[in-house]
Amino acid sequence: MFRPLWLGRAAVAALLGSLLVLLAPAPGGADPSTLRHSADALQAQNEALAQESHSALLELYSLDSQLTSAHAKVDTLRARIADLQRERASARHQLRVVRKVVRVSQRNLERRLIALYEEGEPNPLAILLGAETLNDALANLASVDAVATQDRSMLEQARRARSELRTLTRSLARRALRAEALKSEAQAAADALDAARSERLGYIGQLASQRSLNEREISSLESRAQAAEERARTVSAQETIAPVPVATTPVSTPPPDEPAPTTGRTLTVVSTAYALRGSTATGIPAGPGVVAVDPTVIPLGTHMTIPGYGEGVAADTGGAIKGARIDVWVPTEAQAQAWGVRTVTISLHG
């Protein structure tokens, strides 16, 4: 997802610059060449810091894209949980109503059974003899049978509805629990991305502070070198100015950055290279690691590993970059021509 926070080459360069500054001689006896050498070393360190800042900025852009997606997922799950809560509330309300219907139906049926027990079954002959007309007699008989059937039917329907609503409320409760678990996972991922973004921002600020400090020190060293040259011109031609030795500390060359793990999906694309300067389609300055893509194939902000090139971030687009095609940034036109058109299988890391 993102590289761990470490200084790499910039840290070694910073250490070298600090040693050179600490070991530089006092202004009174400084050798101009030594001072300028220290200034050159600090300038080289600043160039390394600028490259590191550019890489950190690309990582920050990639993290911002991932963070936006993570927050959108959390919002979607929150809306889903709210919908499930409303469905559960409605189901519980319906269940309460149906329970009342069951109780009323049971009481009605019980009353009719008690009446039948106490008064006996209605005598059809008595109903016929008590009716004024034949139609009245038939209607009375049908009414007695319909009332008994209606009581039984209402009780059965109410019981079925109660069972179905109980099943629905349990299902909604399980779905709500799953949605809550997914939301917690998505929120944890968003929090981790937010923490990584804060680290990147702090790191970029540290690099900017170090570069500013180096610029001030370079200016001081240049002034000291000019002052030493002025003093040297006033000394007699017969006088020899012995150079002041500068202690050196061997610095081992750090190993190249290890490639990011190639986990995740791979994609075979046609690749070209470009060496244009300026801003990209996303506002990121063109520079090492910037890759132009078709956003419908590779989303902007995607971190990738490209054989023969190294790590990059999808941070630019182009009119000719359509489909499975990418365009990698290189420093010079000669390198772009040397890259040519080649088919590579890249690894996408999100």
C-alpha positions as CSV (number, residue, x, y, z in Angstrom):
1,M,0.0,0.0,0.0
2,F,2.7,2.4,0.9
3,R,6.4,2.4,1.7
4,P,7.6,2.5,5.4
5,L,8.8,5.9,6.6
6,W,12.6,5.8,6.3
7,L,15.2,8.3,5.0
8,G,17.2,6.0,2.7
9,R,19.7,7.9,0.6
10,A,18.6,11.2,2.0
11,A,19.5,10.2,5.5
12,V,23.0,9.2,4.5
13,A,23.4,12.4,2.6
14,A,22.2,14.4,5.6
15,L,24.7,12.6,7.8
16,L,27.5,13.4,5.3
17,G,26.5,17.0,5.1
18,S,26.4,17.3,8.9
19,L,29.9,15.8,9.3
20,L,31.3,18.1,6.7
21,V,29.8,21.1,8.4
22,L,31.1,20.0,11.9
23,L,34.6,19.2,10.6
24,A,35.0,22.5,8.6
25,P,37.7,24.7,10.0
26,A,37.1,28.0,11.7
27,P,36.7,31.2,9.6
28,G,40.1,32.5,10.6
29,G,42.1,29.7,8.9
30,A,39.6,28.2,6.5
31,D,40.8,27.0,3.1
32,P,38.5,28.3,0.3
33,S,38.6,25.0,-1.6
34,T,37.6,23.1,1.6
35,L,34.7,25.5,2.2
36,R,33.5,25.2,-1.4
37,H,33.8,21.5,-1.2
38,S,31.5,21.5,1.9
39,A,29.1,23.7,0.1
40,D,29.1,21.4,-2.9
41,A,28.5,18.4,-0.6
42,L,25.5,20.2,0.9
43,Q,24.2,21.1,-2.5
44,A,24.4,17.4,-3.5
45,Q,22.5,16.6,-0.3
46,N,19.8,19.1,-1.3
47,E,19.4,17.4,-4.7
48,A,19.0,14.1,-3.0
49,L,16.5,15.6,-0.6
50,A,14.6,17.1,-3.6
51,Q,14.3,13.7,-5.1
52,E,13.2,12.2,-1.8
53,S,10.6,14.9,-1.5
54,H,9.3,14.2,-5.0
55,S,8.9,10.5,-4.1
56,A,7.2,11.3,-0.8
57,L,4.8,13.7,-2.7
58,L,3.8,10.9,-5.1
59,E,3.2,8.5,-2.2
60,L,1.1,11.2,-0.5
61,Y,-1.0,11.5,-3.7
62,S,-1.5,7.8,-3.8
63,L,-2.5,7.7,-0.1
64,D,-5.0,10.5,-0.7
65,S,-6.7,8.5,-3.5
66,Q,-6.8,5.4,-1.3
67,L,-8.1,7.4,1.7
68,T,-10.9,8.9,-0.4
69,S,-12.0,5.4,-1.5
70,A,-11.9,4.1,2.1
71,H,-14.0,7.0,3.4
72,A,-16.5,6.4,0.6
73,K,-16.8,2.7,1.6
74,V,-17.3,3.7,5.2
75,D,-20.1,6.1,4.2
76,T,-21.8,3.4,2.1
77,L,-21.8,1.0,4.9
78,R,-23.1,3.6,7.3
79,A,-26.0,4.2,5.0
80,R,-26.7,0.5,4.7
81,I,-26.7,0.1,8.5
82,A,-29.2,3.0,8.8
83,D,-31.4,1.2,6.2
84,L,-31.3,-2.0,8.1
85,Q,-32.1,-0.3,11.3
86,R,-35.2,1.3,9.8
87,E,-36.2,-2.1,8.4
88,R,-35.8,-3.7,11.8
89,A,-37.8,-1.0,13.5
90,S,-40.6,-1.5,10.9
91,A,-40.5,-5.3,11.3
92,R,-40.6,-5.1,15.1
93,H,-43.6,-2.7,14.9
94,Q,-45.5,-5.1,12.6
95,L,-44.6,-8.0,14.9
96,R,-46.1,-6.2,17.9
97,V,-49.3,-5.6,15.9
98,V,-49.5,-9.2,14.7
99,R,-49.0,-10.5,18.3
100,K,-52.0,-8.4,19.4
101,V,-54.1,-9.8,16.5
102,V,-53.1,-13.4,17.6
103,R,-54.1,-12.7,21.1
104,V,-57.5,-11.2,20.1
105,S,-58.2,-14.0,17.7
106,Q,-57.4,-16.6,20.4
107,R,-59.7,-14.9,22.8
108,N,-62.5,-14.7,20.3
109,L,-62.1,-18.4,19.5
110,E,-62.0,-19.2,23.1
111,R,-65.2,-17.3,23.8
112,R,-67.0,-19.1,21.0
113,L,-65.8,-22.5,22.1
114,I,-67.0,-21.7,25.7
115,A,-70.4,-20.5,24.3
116,L,-70.6,-23.8,22.3
117,Y,-69.8,-25.8,25.4
118,E,-72.3,-24.0,27.5
119,E,-75.1,-23.5,24.9
120,G,-74.4,-26.5,22.7
121,E,-74.1,-26.5,18.9
122,P,-76.7,-24.3,17.1
123,N,-79.6,-26.4,16.0
124,P,-80.2,-26.0,12.3
125,L,-83.8,-27.1,12.7
126,A,-84.3,-24.3,15.3
127,I,-82.7,-21.8,13.1
128,L,-85.0,-22.8,10.2
129,L,-88.1,-22.8,12.4
130,G,-87.2,-19.4,13.9
131,A,-86.6,-17.7,10.6
132,E,-89.5,-15.8,9.0
133,T,-88.4,-16.8,5.5
134,L,-86.3,-19.5,3.9
135,N,-83.8,-17.0,2.7
136,D,-83.4,-15.7,6.3
137,A,-82.9,-19.3,7.5
138,L,-80.2,-20.0,4.9
139,A,-78.5,-16.7,5.6
140,N,-78.4,-17.5,9.4
141,L,-76.9,-20.9,8.8
142,A,-74.3,-19.5,6.5
143,S,-73.5,-16.7,9.0
144,V,-72.9,-19.2,11.8
145,D,-70.5,-21.3,9.7
146,A,-68.7,-18.2,8.2
147,V,-68.1,-16.8,11.7
148,A,-66.4,-20.0,12.9
149,T,-64.4,-20.3,9.7
150,Q,-63.3,-16.6,9.9
151,D,-62.1,-17.0,13.4
152,R,-60.0,-20.0,12.5
153,S,-58.6,-18.4,9.3
154,M,-57.7,-15.2,11.1
155,L,-55.9,-17.0,13.8
156,E,-53.9,-19.2,11.3
157,Q,-53.0,-16.1,9.2
158,A,-51.9,-14.2,12.3
159,R,-49.7,-17.1,13.4
160,R,-48.1,-17.4,10.0
161,A,-47.4,-13.6,9.9
162,R,-45.9,-13.8,13.4
163,S,-43.6,-16.6,12.3
164,E,-42.5,-14.8,9.2
165,L,-41.9,-11.5,11.0
166,R,-39.8,-13.3,13.6
167,T,-37.7,-14.9,10.9
168,L,-37.3,-11.5,9.2
169,T,-36.2,-9.7,12.4
170,R,-33.6,-12.3,13.1
171,S,-32.3,-12.1,9.5
172,L,-32.1,-8.3,9.7
173,A,-30.3,-8.5,13.0
174,R,-27.6,-10.8,11.4
175,R,-27.3,-8.6,8.4
176,A,-26.9,-5.5,10.6
177,L,-24.1,-7.3,12.6
178,R,-22.3,-8.2,9.4
179,A,-22.6,-4.6,8.1
180,E,-21.3,-3.3,11.5
181,A,-18.3,-5.6,11.2
182,L,-17.5,-4.5,7.7
183,K,-17.8,-0.9,8.7
184,S,-15.4,-1.4,11.6
185,E,-12.9,-3.0,9.2
186,A,-13.3,-0.2,6.6
187,Q,-12.9,2.4,9.3
188,A,-9.7,0.8,10.6
189,A,-8.3,0.8,7.1
190,A,-9.2,4.4,6.7
191,D,-7.6,5.3,10.1
192,A,-4.4,3.4,9.0
193,L,-4.3,5.4,5.7
194,D,-4.9,8.6,7.6
195,A,-2.0,7.9,10.0
196,A,0.3,7.0,7.0
197,R,-0.7,10.3,5.3
198,S,0.1,12.3,8.5
199,E,3.5,10.5,8.5
200,R,4.2,11.5,4.9
201,L,3.2,15.1,5.5
202,G,5.5,15.3,8.5
203,Y,8.3,13.6,6.6
204,I,7.9,16.1,3.7
205,G,8.0,18.9,6.2
206,Q,11.2,17.5,7.7
207,L,12.8,17.3,4.2
208,A,11.8,20.9,3.5
209,S,13.3,22.1,6.8
210,Q,16.5,20.3,6.1
211,R,16.8,21.8,2.6
212,S,16.2,25.3,4.0
213,L,18.8,24.7,6.7
214,N,21.3,23.5,4.0
215,E,20.6,26.6,1.8
216,R,21.5,28.9,4.7
217,E,24.7,26.9,5.5
218,I,25.6,26.9,1.8
219,S,25.3,30.7,1.7
220,S,27.4,30.9,4.9
221,L,30.1,28.6,3.4
222,E,30.2,30.7,0.2
223,S,30.6,33.9,2.2
224,R,33.4,32.3,4.3
225,A,35.2,31.1,1.1
226,Q,35.1,34.5,-0.5
227,A,36.4,36.1,2.7
228,A,39.2,33.6,2.9
229,E,40.2,34.3,-0.8
230,E,40.3,38.1,0.0
231,R,42.6,37.5,3.0
232,A,44.8,35.2,0.8
233,R,45.3,38.0,-1.8
234,T,46.6,40.4,0.9
235,V,49.3,38.0,2.0
236,S,52.8,38.4,0.6
237,A,53.6,36.5,-2.6
238,Q,56.4,34.7,-0.7
239,E,54.0,33.3,1.9
240,T,52.6,29.9,1.5
241,I,49.2,29.2,2.8
242,A,49.1,25.5,3.9
243,P,45.7,24.0,3.3
244,V,43.8,23.0,6.3
245,P,43.2,19.2,6.2
246,V,39.6,18.2,6.5
247,A,38.9,15.0,8.3
248,T,36.9,12.6,6.3
249,T,34.6,9.8,7.3
250,P,34.2,6.9,4.9
251,V,30.6,6.6,3.8
252,S,29.5,3.4,2.3
253,T,27.2,3.5,-0.7
254,P,23.8,2.4,0.5
255,P,22.1,-0.5,-1.3
256,P,19.5,0.5,-3.9
257,D,16.0,0.7,-2.7
258,E,14.4,-2.7,-2.6
259,P,11.4,-3.0,-4.9
260,A,8.0,-3.0,-3.4
261,P,6.4,-6.4,-2.9
262,T,4.7,-7.5,-6.1
263,T,1.6,-8.7,-4.4
264,G,-1.7,-7.8,-6.0
265,R,-2.8,-8.1,-9.6
266,T,-0.6,-7.8,-12.7
267,L,-1.3,-6.2,-16.0
268,T,0.5,-6.5,-19.4
269,V,0.7,-3.0,-21.1
270,V,2.5,-1.3,-23.9
271,S,4.9,1.3,-22.4
272,T,6.6,4.4,-23.8
273,A,8.6,7.1,-22.1
274,Y,8.5,11.0,-22.0
275,A,10.8,13.7,-20.7
276,L,8.5,16.7,-20.5
277,R,8.7,19.2,-17.6
278,G,6.0,21.0,-15.8
279,S,2.8,19.9,-14.0
280,T,0.9,16.7,-14.7
281,A,-2.9,16.2,-15.1
282,T,-3.2,15.8,-11.3
283,G,-1.1,18.8,-10.4
284,I,1.9,16.8,-9.3
285,P,5.2,18.1,-10.8
286,A,6.6,15.8,-13.6
287,G,9.5,13.8,-12.3
288,P,10.8,10.4,-11.4
289,G,8.1,7.9,-10.7
290,V,5.3,9.7,-12.5
291,V,3.4,7.4,-14.9
292,A,0.8,8.5,-17.4
293,V,-2.2,6.1,-17.6
294,D,-5.7,5.7,-18.9
295,P,-7.7,6.2,-15.7
296,T,-10.4,3.8,-17.0
297,V,-7.9,1.0,-16.9
298,I,-5.5,2.0,-14.1
299,P,-7.1,4.5,-11.5
300,L,-5.1,7.6,-10.8
301,G,-3.1,7.2,-7.5
302,T,-2.3,3.5,-8.2
303,H,1.1,2.4,-7.0
304,M,2.9,0.1,-9.4
305,T,6.2,-1.7,-10.1
306,I,7.4,-1.5,-13.7
307,P,10.2,-3.9,-15.0
308,G,13.2,-2.0,-16.1
309,Y,12.0,1.2,-14.5
310,G,11.1,0.6,-10.9
311,E,8.3,2.0,-8.8
312,G,5.8,4.5,-10.0
313,V,2.5,6.1,-9.3
314,A,-0.3,6.7,-11.8
315,A,-0.4,10.6,-11.6
316,D,-0.7,11.8,-15.2
317,T,-2.8,11.2,-18.4
318,G,-2.3,11.8,-22.1
319,G,-4.3,12.0,-25.2
320,A,-2.5,9.1,-26.7
321,I,-2.6,7.0,-23.6
322,K,-5.7,4.8,-24.1
323,G,-6.4,1.3,-22.9
324,A,-3.6,-0.9,-21.7
325,R,-0.8,1.6,-22.3
326,I,1.4,3.6,-19.9
327,D,4.0,6.4,-20.4
328,V,6.8,6.6,-17.8
329,W,8.8,9.8,-17.1
330,V,12.5,9.9,-17.7
331,P,15.0,12.8,-17.3
332,T,16.1,13.2,-20.9
333,E,14.9,12.8,-24.4
334,A,17.8,10.4,-25.1
335,Q,16.5,8.1,-22.4
336,A,13.0,8.3,-23.7
337,Q,14.2,7.3,-27.2
338,A,16.3,4.5,-25.7
339,W,13.2,3.2,-23.9
340,G,11.3,3.1,-27.1
341,V,8.1,1.1,-27.2
342,R,8.1,-2.1,-25.1
343,T,5.6,-4.5,-23.7
344,V,5.9,-5.1,-20.0
345,T,3.9,-6.8,-17.3
346,I,3.5,-4.4,-14.3
347,S,2.4,-5.2,-10.8
348,L,-0.3,-3.0,-9.3
349,H,-0.3,-2.4,-5.5
350,G,-3.4,-0.3,-5.0
